[in-house]
Amino acid sequence: MPSATDYAYDVFLSHSSKDKAIVRPLAERLRADGVRVWFDEWTILPGDNIPAKIEDGLERSRVLVFCMSANAFGSDWATLESQTFRFRDPLNKEQRFLPLRLDEAPVKGSLAQFLYLVWPGDDSFERLLRALLPKAPSQLPNEAQLPDTVEQLIISGHTKSVRNAVFAADGRHALSGSDDRTLRLWDTQTGQCLRVLEGHIDEVQSVAFAADGRHALSGSEDRTLRLWDTETGQCLRVLEGHTDRIRSVAFAADSSHALSGSDDTTLRLWNTQTGQCLRVLEGHMDWVRSVAFATGSHHALSGSDDRTLRLWDTQTGQCLRVFEGHTDRIRSVAFAADGRRALSGSDDRTLRLWDTQTGQCLRVLEGHMDWVRSVAFAADGRRALSGSDDLTMRQW
């Protein structure tokens, strides 16, 4: 049987379109707890071939959750039932098929033989989560069990410094942006450069993958963002409006919107389908070095050389909160999966943990001996990583 890491998604949520309002909160909650969710709203973009995208999602998902309801057993029944066949063996030994009951409609046909969960239900979410997350080993290996060496794959091709690198959701591809003005798409298993994306006329400062793994975004010192089709290498759209270099880019969860932060002290919210700048977010007094979207939310975070973080409502453009405490420029910001906490890393050599709802600094993490350039949360929200000019990473 393939391992969990062989799949791009932990779960495919099969549901009637009429049940969207019930299934969407489930999808968001699963994603917040670290489950890789295939949910049509997040993956199928305007212009996509819908049956092809669904087929691809089914092929790349480890478990199918079939949302049973009166709507599902109605006009959508034939289509939804057909999605379940590849996941069902007679005894469901591999637990790749999980029925989830949304209402009191009688369970139809052969589905009656399977034990189902109820959503919403008292403990159904926890039981579902345990079934979907990859099983952890019974114990962590001790030092004696670890290999003597750490495997590494050296990937080369850029002709100048690499500014930014990110994994696609499938883990099999990565994207890098460089001072040589190009992006490169890589096969992470072989180290092969699959494609060189050219078009920027100055250094590429930041890159980001969309949730579908096919589309990517880049921000450059040439003051533009570019939207790319990584399968063809084609630049689909040039997003213009910033008046200085773009330091950071981020996709919203639905991939139809993106955010950029610039040395012109502003953030811009973009419609990636049209290239239109929907909103300019103003308030910072110096360069904006880092931007991040909250998972499943229209809230965003920015960090600036003005030593503050700002929490934004991207739908209105309103600055909801200013976070103060750092004594030097802020280089990196990150949301926890629940969106209620955030991390920042600064040239003052500290990280700060924030309550995004109150603006309170919950904790100052000290130990680095030089600038903190990068911060990231683990999926469980209890651990974080930081990278520093002191040549170390620290896990907190």
Order of alpha helices (4+ residues) and beta strands (2+ residues): beta-alpha-beta-alpha-alpha-beta-alpha-beta-beta-alpha-beta-beta-beta-beta-beta-beta-beta-beta-beta-beta-beta-beta-beta-beta-beta-beta-beta-beta-beta-beta-beta-beta-beta
